[in-house]
Amino acid sequence: MSQDLSLAQSHAFQLARTLMVPVTLFRSGDEFGVLPSAELDDDEVETLAEYDPFEHGPAH
């Protein structure tokens, strides 16, 4: 978990490209986290964004 949104966004994008699965960036309390979308139970957290590795170009 991270308290820095820009850091969490960067890690989410890189994780999606590494695992080649969609991942979800979420907020839980005052922290941000990332999990593969298939493993996330949406009713427990606030979803901020989903990163799909097949919708973007090469990772930076």
C-alpha distances in whole Angstrom, upper triangle without the diagonal:
4,7,9,10,13,10,8,12,13,11,11,15,15,14,16,19,18,18,21,19,18,14,13,10,10,9,9,11,10,6,5,5,8,10,14,16,18,16,14,16,17,18,15,13,14,14,14,15,16,17,20,21,25,25,24,26,25,22,22
4,5,7,10,8,6,10,11,10,11,15,15,15,17,19,19,20,22,21,19,16,14,11,10,9,10,11,9,5,5,6,9,13,16,18,21,19,17,19,19,20,17,14,14,15,14,15,17,17,21,21,25,25,24,25,24,21,20
4,6,9,8,8,11,13,13,14,17,18,18,20,22,22,23,25,24,22,18,16,12,11,9,10,10,7,5,6,9,12,16,19,20,23,21,19,21,20,21,18,15,14,15,14,16,18,19,23,24,27,26,25,27,26,23,22
4,6,5,6,9,10,11,12,15,16,16,18,20,21,22,24,23,21,18,16,12,12,11,13,13,10,8,7,10,12,16,19,20,24,22,20,22,21,23,20,17,16,16,13,15,17,17,21,22,25,24,23,24,23,20,19
4,5,5,6,9,10,10,12,14,15,16,19,20,21,22,21,18,15,13,9,10,9,12,13,10,8,7,9,11,15,18,18,22,21,19,20,19,21,19,15,13,13,10,11,14,14,18,19,23,21,20,22,21,18,18
4,5,5,6,9,10,11,12,14,16,17,18,20,21,20,18,16,14,11,13,13,16,17,14,12,10,12,12,16,18,19,23,22,21,23,21,24,22,18,16,15,12,12,14,14,17,18,21,20,18,19,19,16,14
4,5,5,6,9,10,11,12,14,16,16,18,20,19,18,15,14,11,13,13,16,17,14,11,9,10,11,15,17,19,22,21,20,22,22,24,22,19,17,16,14,14,15,14,18,18,21,20,18,19,18,15,14
4,5,5,6,9,10,10,12,14,15,16,17,17,15,12,10,7,9,10,13,14,13,9,6,7,7,11,14,15,18,18,16,19,18,20,18,15,14,13,11,11,12,12,15,16,19,19,17,19,18,15,15
4,5,5,6,9,10,11,13,14,15,16,15,13,11,10,7,10,11,15,17,15,12,9,9,9,12,14,14,18,18,17,19,18,21,20,16,15,12,10,9,10,9,13,13,17,16,14,16,16,13,13
4,5,5,6,9,10,11,12,14,15,15,14,12,12,10,13,15,18,20,18,15,12,11,10,13,15,16,20,20,19,22,21,24,23,19,18,16,13,12,12,10,13,13,16,16,13,14,13,10,9
4,5,5,6,9,10,10,12,14,14,13,10,11,9,12,14,16,19,17,14,11,9,8,11,12,14,18,17,17,20,20,23,21,18,18,15,14,12,12,10,13,13,16,16,15,16,14,11,11
4,5,5,6,9,10,11,12,11,9,7,7,6,10,13,15,18,17,14,10,8,6,8,9,11,14,14,14,17,17,20,19,16,15,13,11,9,9,7,10,10,14,14,13,15,14,11,12
4,5,5,6,9,10,10,10,9,8,9,9,13,16,19,21,20,17,14,12,10,11,11,13,16,17,16,20,19,22,22,19,18,15,13,10,9,6,8,8,11,11,9,11,10,8,9
4,5,5,6,9,10,11,11,10,12,12,15,18,20,23,22,19,15,13,11,12,12,14,17,17,18,21,21,25,24,21,21,18,16,14,12,9,11,9,12,13,11,12,10,7,8
4,5,5,6,8,8,9,7,10,11,14,17,19,22,21,18,14,12,8,9,9,12,14,14,15,18,19,22,21,19,19,16,16,13,11,9,10,9,13,14,13,14,13,10,12
4,6,5,5,5,6,6,9,10,14,17,20,23,23,19,16,13,10,9,8,10,12,13,14,18,18,22,21,19,19,16,15,12,9,6,6,5,9,11,10,12,11,9,12
4,6,5,7,9,9,13,14,18,21,23,26,26,22,19,16,13,13,11,13,15,17,18,21,22,25,25,23,22,19,18,15,12,9,8,5,8,10,9,10,8,7,10
4,6,8,10,11,14,15,19,22,24,27,26,23,19,16,13,13,11,14,16,16,18,22,23,26,25,23,24,21,20,17,15,12,11,8,11,14,13,13,11,9,12
4,5,8,9,13,15,18,21,23,26,26,23,19,16,12,11,9,12,12,13,15,19,20,24,23,22,22,20,20,17,14,11,10,9,11,14,14,15,13,12,15
4,7,9,13,15,19,22,24,28,28,24,21,18,14,13,10,12,13,14,16,20,21,24,24,23,23,20,19,16,13,10,8,6,8,11,11,12,12,11,15
4,6,10,13,16,20,22,25,26,23,19,16,12,10,7,8,9,11,13,16,17,21,21,20,20,17,17,14,10,8,7,6,8,11,12,14,14,14,17
4,7,10,13,17,19,23,23,20,17,14,10,9,6,6,8,10,11,14,14,18,18,17,17,13,13,10,7,5,4,6,8,10,11,14,15,14,17
4,7,10,13,16,19,20,17,13,10,7,6,4,5,8,9,9,12,12,16,16,14,14,11,11,9,6,5,7,9,12,12,13,16,16,14,17
4,6,10,12,16,16,14,10,8,6,6,6,5,9,9,8,11,10,13,13,11,10,7,7,6,4,6,9,11,14,14,15,18,19,17,19
4,7,10,13,13,11,7,6,5,7,9,9,12,12,10,12,11,14,13,10,9,6,6,5,6,8,11,14,17,16,16,19,19,17,18
4,7,10,10,8,6,5,6,8,11,10,13,12,9,11,9,11,10,6,5,4,5,7,9,11,15,17,20,19,20,23,23,21,22
4,6,7,6,4,6,9,11,14,14,17,15,12,13,11,12,10,6,5,6,7,10,12,15,18,21,24,23,23,26,26,23,24
4,6,6,6,7,10,12,16,15,18,15,12,12,11,11,8,5,7,9,10,13,15,18,21,23,26,26,26,29,29,26,27
4,6,8,10,14,16,19,19,21,19,16,15,14,13,10,8,9,12,13,16,19,21,24,27,30,29,29,32,32,29,29
4,7,10,14,17,20,20,23,21,18,18,17,17,14,11,11,13,13,16,19,21,24,26,30,29,28,31,31,27,27
4,7,11,14,17,18,20,18,16,17,16,16,13,11,11,12,12,14,17,18,22,24,27,26,26,28,28,24,24
4,7,10,14,15,18,16,13,15,14,15,13,10,9,10,9,11,13,14,18,20,23,22,22,24,24,21,21
4,7,11,12,14,13,11,13,13,15,12,10,10,10,10,11,12,13,16,18,21,21,21,23,22,19,20
4,7,9,12,10,9,12,12,15,13,11,11,10,10,10,9,10,13,14,17,18,18,20,20,17,18
4,6,8,7,6,10,11,14,13,11,13,11,12,11,10,10,12,14,17,18,18,21,20,18,20
4,6,6,7,11,12,15,15,14,15,12,14,12,9,9,10,11,14,16,17,19,19,17,20
4,5,5,9,9,13,13,12,13,10,12,10,8,9,9,12,14,15,17,20,20,19,22
4,6,8,10,13,14,14,15,13,15,14,11,12,12,14,16,17,19,22,23,22,24
4,7,9,12,12,12,15,13,16,15,13,14,15,16,19,20,22,24,24,23,25
4,6,9,9,9,11,10,13,12,11,13,15,17,19,20,22,25,25,23,26
4,6,6,8,10,10,14,14,14,16,18,20,22,23,25,28,29,27,29
4,5,6,7,7,11,12,12,15,17,20,22,22,24,27,28,26,28
4,6,8,9,13,15,15,19,21,24,26,25,27,31,32,30,32
4,7,9,13,15,16,19,21,24,26,26,28,31,31,29,31
4,6,9,12,13,16,19,22,24,24,25,28,29,26,28
4,6,10,12,15,18,21,23,22,23,27,28,25,27
4,6,8,11,14,18,20,19,20,23,24,22,24
4,7,10,14,17,19,17,18,21,22,20,21
4,7,10,13,15,13,14,17,19,17,18
4,6,10,12,11,12,15,17,15,18
4,6,9,8,9,12,13,12,14
4,5,6,7,11,12,12,15
4,6,6,8,9,9,12
4,6,8,10,11,15
4,7,10,11,14
4,7,8,11
4,7,9
4,6
4
